[in-house]
Amino acid sequence: MTYNEPECIQCGFVDYKYVSPTPISAKSVMNSARRYIFRYIGDSPTLKETLVDARLRRIRNRVVYAVTCPFCKSQMDQSSLSGKRREIREERYKCIQGHRVSLIPRKDGNMGWK
């Protein structure tokens, strides 16, 4: 299968009349490429296995994370930092229930959350 039609890898024949039983969505490929899962990097042992799901979204001329709250599963909005710890590139998010999540880059280049 290439895209949505079967193609013979030996002779190159393509059956253009073939209809896939499960349609292939172009959106699913793009959404999976822009999806991130962040692990907890804080000190709490109860949150050790809690993951944060985030997707990239465009706002005007920049790209930000659309973070899903790990506790209530609602969409989180980016909130401003207090101005402290400027040496850490921290991005803070808050949901309508009041849960807060901070995305922080780790030393190996990956991101984690606290």
N, C-alpha and C positions, 0 to 999 in steps of 0.2 A: 504494500500500500504506500503510495506517495500522495500526500494531501488527501484527496477523496476519491481517487480512482486507482484500481489495481494496475500495476505495470510489471511486465516480465523483465527480470533483471538480466536475462540472457539475450533476448532479441529486441527488447524495447517496446513490444506491443502494449498499447494502452486500451483498455475497454472503457470507452467514454459513456456507455449506456448503463454501467454499474451504479446502483444506488446503495449506499451504505445503510445497514439496518440501524446503526446508531450514528446520528449526524455528528460530524467533527466540527466543533465550534472554534472559530479563530480567537474568540475572547478567552477561552479557557487556556490557550497557550500563552497569551499575553498576561493573564492574571497570575498564572503559576510562576512566570518569570519575574514578576514584581512582588512576590509574596515573601515575607521574612518571618522566621520564628526566632524569638529571643529567649534565652535561658536566664533564669534568675542568678545574679551574681552577688547578692547581699549576704548578710550574716544569719538570717532567720532559717532555722532548720525546717520549719513547717512549710515554707515557700520554695524549698529546694527543687521540687519537681514541677513547679508552676511555670508555664510557658506563656509568652505574649505573642499574639498574632498581629502582624502589621503588613500593610500594603503601601506601595508608593503611589502618591497622587500628585497631580500638578496643580499648583495654585499660582496663577498668573505666570511669572517667569521663573519660578523655583519649584523644586520637588521636595515634598515633605512626606513623612510617614502618616498613614491613616491607621491608628492604633486601636485595637479592640481591647477593652478592659478585661483583664484575666479573672476578675471576681464576679462582675455582673453581666459581662458580654455585651455591653453597650459601647457605642462609638465614643472615643476620647478626643478632646480638643487640646491643642497645644497651648500651654500656658507659659508665662514668662518666668525667667529665673530671678532669684532675689539679688543677683549681682555678686554673690560670693562664689568662690572656687572657679574663677574664670579660666584657670589653666586646664580644667576638664571640659571637654566639649559635651556637655550634658544637654539633653532635650527632655523637657518635662511635659507630661500630659495629664489631664484631669477629666474624669467623666462626670455626668450629672449627679451621680450618687455620692461624689466626693472622694472617690478612690484616686490616688495619684501614682503615676509610674514615671520613672526617669530612665531614659535610654542613654547608656554610657558606653563609649568605646573601651574595649579591653586592650591590653598590651599586645596581644597577638593580631590585632587589627579587626577582630570581630566585635559585634555589639552585644551587650547584655542589658538587663534591666534591674533596677532596685526599687 
